[in-house]
Amino acid sequence: MKEKVRSIAAAGNAAVLVLLILILANRDILFEGTGGGSLSRVAGEGRGGGPTLLILLDGLRLDRSLDPHLMPNLVRLGREGSRGIARVEALIPSTVAGIRTLAEGTVPPPASFFGDFGTTRSPTGGIFAQAQRAGLATFVAGPRLWADLYGPWLTGSMSVETVSGRDSEVLRAGLAALRSGRYPLTVVHFNGPDDAAHLAGAHSKEYERALADCDAALGRLIEAAGPKTRIVVTADHGVADPGGHAGPEEDVVAVPLVVRGLRGDLREIRQRDIHRLLLSPLSQEGPPSPRRPVALPVAALFLTAMVGSVLLNRSESPRAATWLNAALWIALAAAMAGFPIPALILAFGALAATALPFRLSLLCLGTTAAGSTVGLLRLLDGRAPIPESWELAGALIAGVLLGFLCGKLRSPLFAGALAAALPALVAALAGETASLSTLDVRAAFRIVDGPMGLTGAATIAAFRQALPTLSVVLGLIPFLKRSDPTKAAAFAAGLFTSLAGQAATAALVLLLTEDFALASRSIGLLVRLIGEMSALFLGCALVSAVSADRPVLARDPPQDARLAGVVGLVERDRAQ
């Protein structure tokens, strides 16, 4: 039993080390923002004088903004001024990414997504710092993310929680600021549409009601602003049909832009260029494109096949699981402390030491290649249907059956490789793809405001996304209980090589592609693989740890024991 758990633990730690290498290879993309150099012209951008009002409708979709029955005030404002499309550039669209893009003219990294419920101070202050230097007063009413980011540079603010349902209070504060006439720049951010989409989806009555309420508030703000105020109305991001917005779907990344007081046709511009309409800040050139270390994912692929060969043949050190785990935690600590190069060296060194002696198995090379193919197929699937409860239930039942059939394969190595691909199939049956917009967070979102808070919501969301993987593990229980250490090691090798192959494909595509949607799905696949690796290896190790060892000799004697029994019977017959 201990040998089975040790093999699975070694494979799991090796898989996460490979994933860490791949994430660090993409650290410039994942953790550093894109500069604000302007490549597209914005009509009328040099206009000075007069106050400006920015109205942000969180989660407003482009198609709904064109509906004259649902949003008559917004449609009328577009006819009086200029209308266009703003293209979201954040690889994981989020509220905090949209705010920073609008205020600073730069695109934050995908990792900023984790700051949607609370973030740190902006390094530049954006347009608010520029206004402060010019002696101009500014006011923001909306989620506290604005105060978190730009508090030191704001003259006045009124903050609510990101998930609050308090748009009426935001409206009152915005109206008071406009009527006071004190602020050359006023920002009013309504969060109601985003909340409704997360709770009920983009085709729900709740979402339409929230948009109608925002449009009514827009009419009051237009009236209070007066005819001399430039008004800019847009969204931080849209929402996909299921209500999510962390992927590259067109309904997420193409958002409306309506401006009163602007000459010319807006057509389509980048979201980062909108900040040039607010106090006309100076454009700054972005940093040069970083070098793309494609050699790291390629090296990780070959190292995966070699480590898998060692695991398959059970030739790793008995203490491999322990020191791989230690290397993993030390490398993670180094990476989080801002030392990526030592973390990379440690991760590569730990895997290379495990791979000694370097004997490459063609079977492991094949399962690694198969995993890479699965990863590519997941990236090419861009569908995002709305997952229903019955679809989820049916998908989970299918996951259990598929896991059970997977355990019936004669080759435990191939069984492991197939088991690594099954969670993607089960998730697809439930309506989810590599895009993070298809994550079903409705149940989690309902408890954010409850006593469990954000921690409880995150726990529920993580468990919900682990369900496809856990269903496969449930189906694998009979196989895991009856497998001996040799079969368990081969199965773990298949899991490891297939999952690492998927991750390497996602990392390579992210480094090489210029396509926004493909890059966004690559990040989504890396995020999903973190959960799938954890659930698969922890689940399999737990089942192996709690299951009793099978009495192998009693039920299935080795071939030499059977032969000895036959020889004994022959000798007895001769003696008689």
Helices and strands as residue ranges (DSSP letters): H 2-25, H 27-31, E 52-57, H 62-65, H 72-80, E 82-87, H 95-104, G 110-115, H 126-133, E 138-143, H 145-150, G 151-153, E 156-160, H 167-180, E 185-190, H 192-200, H 205-225, E 230-234, H 250-253, E 254-260, E 267-270, G 271-277, H 295-312, H 320-336, H 340-355, H 362-380, H 389-406, H 412-429, G 436-438, H 442-445, H 453-482, H 485-512, H 516-546, H 552-555, H 559-575
